[in-house]
Amino acid sequence: MELIKVSFEKKLILRNLMELYQYDMSQFEDDSENDVNEYGLFDYKYLDHYWTEEGRFPFFIMESGKLAGFVLVREIADGELPKFSVAEFFILRKYRGQGIGKEVAYKVFEMFRGNWSVSWLEKNLPAKRFWTKAIIEYSKGNCSEALQEGNPSLEFNS
C-alpha cells in the first residue's frame, strides 16, 4: 500500500472518487443537504480547500499500483499543539476487508505526529467498528471518547 499526495492536476480524479464515497455515505445521513444536485452529483463542497487552505492534505491510496481510495487529513487549531483529523476516508469496496484501511490509518498517524481526533457519523456502525478497533490497537488503549462537530470521536496522540 502506498499513499500518494494528490496534486492539483489530479483533483478531478479525487472528485470522481468523492462521488462514490458520498454515495456510500448517503445511507448514514439524514439531511437533504447531502442529496445529489440537479446534475446528479453530490459535489463535495470542501474539495477545493485542499489546494487553497493550509493544513489540508489529500492522498490517494494505491494498492499494487492501482487506485484503491483516498484519505483527506486536516489540521485543526487546538491550542499550542496541532490536532489532526481524518476529514474523509474511503476504500473502494473491492479492497475492503484486506487490512488496507488499518495500514492507511497507521501510516497517516505516523506522518502527522501529534494529537488526533477521528470521528464518524453516529449511524455509520461499520466506521465506528473500524475506527474503534484501529485506534485502540494503535494507541494501545490510550484514547478517549469525545464529540467532534456533534459526531462521536476518539482522541489520542500519535
C-alpha positions as CSV (number, residue, x, y, z in Angstrom):
1,M,0.0,0.0,0.0
2,E,1.2,3.5,-0.9
3,L,-0.1,7.0,-0.1
4,I,0.4,9.5,-2.9
5,K,-0.3,13.2,-2.3
6,V,-3.0,14.4,-4.7
7,S,-1.6,17.1,-6.9
8,F,-3.9,19.9,-8.2
9,E,-3.6,18.3,-11.7
10,K,-5.2,15.1,-10.3
11,K,-8.0,16.9,-8.5
12,L,-10.6,15.6,-11.0
13,I,-9.7,12.0,-10.2
14,L,-10.3,12.7,-6.5
15,R,-13.6,14.5,-7.3
16,N,-14.7,11.3,-9.1
17,L,-13.8,9.1,-6.2
18,M,-15.5,11.5,-3.9
19,E,-18.8,10.9,-5.7
20,L,-18.5,7.1,-4.9
21,Y,-17.7,7.9,-1.3
22,Q,-20.6,10.3,-0.9
23,Y,-22.9,7.8,-2.4
24,D,-21.8,5.2,0.1
25,M,-22.1,7.7,3.0
26,S,-25.6,8.9,1.9
27,Q,-27.2,5.9,3.6
28,F,-26.0,7.3,7.0
29,E,-27.0,10.9,6.5
30,D,-30.5,12.4,7.1
31,D,-30.2,15.9,5.9
32,S,-31.3,16.9,2.4
33,E,-28.0,19.0,2.0
34,N,-26.4,15.6,1.1
35,D,-28.7,14.9,-1.8
36,V,-27.5,15.0,-5.4
37,N,-27.7,18.3,-7.2
38,E,-29.6,18.9,-10.5
39,Y,-26.7,17.3,-12.4
40,G,-26.9,14.1,-10.3
41,L,-23.8,14.8,-8.4
42,F,-23.1,15.2,-4.7
43,D,-20.4,17.8,-5.4
44,Y,-18.2,17.8,-2.2
45,K,-18.1,21.4,-1.2
46,Y,-14.7,21.3,0.6
47,L,-12.7,19.7,-2.2
48,D,-11.1,22.9,-3.5
49,H,-10.0,23.8,0.1
50,Y,-7.3,21.1,-0.1
51,W,-5.4,23.3,-2.6
52,T,-6.3,26.8,-1.2
53,E,-6.0,26.4,2.6
54,E,-3.1,25.4,4.7
55,G,-3.4,22.4,6.9
56,R,-5.3,20.2,4.5
57,F,-3.6,17.1,3.0
58,P,-5.3,14.9,0.3
59,F,-3.8,11.5,-0.5
60,F,-4.7,8.7,-3.0
61,I,-4.5,5.2,-1.6
62,M,-2.7,2.9,-4.0
63,E,-2.7,-0.9,-3.7
64,S,-0.3,-2.8,-6.0
65,G,-0.2,0.2,-8.3
66,K,-4.0,0.5,-8.5
67,L,-6.1,3.3,-7.2
68,A,-7.9,1.9,-4.1
69,G,-9.3,5.0,-2.4
70,F,-8.3,8.2,-0.7
71,V,-7.8,9.8,2.7
72,L,-8.2,13.5,3.5
73,V,-6.3,14.8,6.6
74,R,-6.7,18.2,8.1
75,E,-5.1,20.1,10.8
76,I,-7.4,21.8,13.4
77,A,-6.2,24.7,15.5
78,D,-6.3,23.5,19.1
79,G,-4.1,25.4,21.4
80,E,-0.3,25.2,21.1
81,L,-0.1,21.7,19.7
82,P,-1.6,20.8,16.3
83,K,-4.6,18.5,16.3
84,F,-5.2,16.3,13.2
85,S,-8.4,14.8,11.9
86,V,-9.3,12.4,9.2
87,A,-11.8,14.5,7.3
88,E,-12.8,11.8,4.8
89,F,-11.6,8.2,4.4
90,F,-12.6,5.9,1.5
91,I,-11.6,2.5,0.4
92,L,-13.2,1.1,-2.7
93,R,-15.3,-1.9,-1.9
94,K,-13.1,-4.3,-3.8
95,Y,-10.2,-3.5,-1.4
96,R,-12.2,-3.6,1.9
97,G,-11.6,-6.3,4.5
98,Q,-7.9,-6.8,3.5
99,G,-6.3,-4.7,6.2
100,I,-5.6,-1.8,3.8
101,G,-7.7,0.7,5.8
102,K,-5.8,0.0,9.0
103,E,-2.5,0.2,7.2
104,V,-3.5,3.6,5.8
105,A,-4.7,4.9,9.2
106,Y,-1.5,3.9,10.9
107,K,0.6,5.5,8.1
108,V,-1.2,8.9,8.4
109,F,-1.0,8.8,12.2
110,E,2.8,8.4,11.8
111,M,3.1,11.0,9.1
112,F,1.3,13.6,11.2
113,R,2.6,13.3,14.7
114,G,0.6,14.9,17.4
115,N,-2.9,15.0,18.8
116,W,-5.7,13.3,16.8
117,S,-9.4,13.4,16.8
118,V,-11.1,10.9,14.5
119,S,-14.9,11.0,14.2
120,W,-17.6,9.2,12.3
121,L,-21.3,9.6,11.7
122,E,-23.3,8.1,14.5
123,K,-25.4,5.9,12.2
124,N,-22.2,4.6,10.5
125,L,-21.7,1.5,12.5
126,P,-19.1,0.0,10.2
127,A,-17.0,3.1,10.6
128,K,-17.4,3.0,14.4
129,R,-16.2,-0.6,14.5
130,F,-13.3,0.1,12.2
131,W,-12.0,3.3,13.9
132,T,-12.6,2.0,17.4
133,K,-10.6,-1.2,16.7
134,A,-7.8,0.6,14.7
135,I,-7.3,3.4,17.2
136,I,-7.4,1.2,20.3
137,E,-4.8,-1.1,18.7
138,Y,-2.7,1.8,17.5
139,S,-2.8,3.8,20.8
140,K,-2.6,0.6,22.9
141,G,-5.9,1.8,24.5
142,N,-4.6,5.3,25.3
143,C,-7.6,7.1,23.8
144,S,-10.7,8.8,25.0
145,E,-14.2,9.3,23.6
146,A,-15.3,12.8,22.7
147,L,-17.6,14.7,20.3
148,Q,-16.3,16.4,17.2
149,E,-18.7,18.7,15.5
150,G,-21.6,16.7,17.1
151,N,-20.3,13.3,16.0
152,P,-18.8,10.6,18.1
153,S,-15.0,10.5,18.0
154,L,-11.9,9.1,19.6
155,E,-9.0,11.3,20.7
156,F,-5.4,10.1,21.1
157,N,-1.7,11.0,20.4
158,S,0.5,9.6,17.7
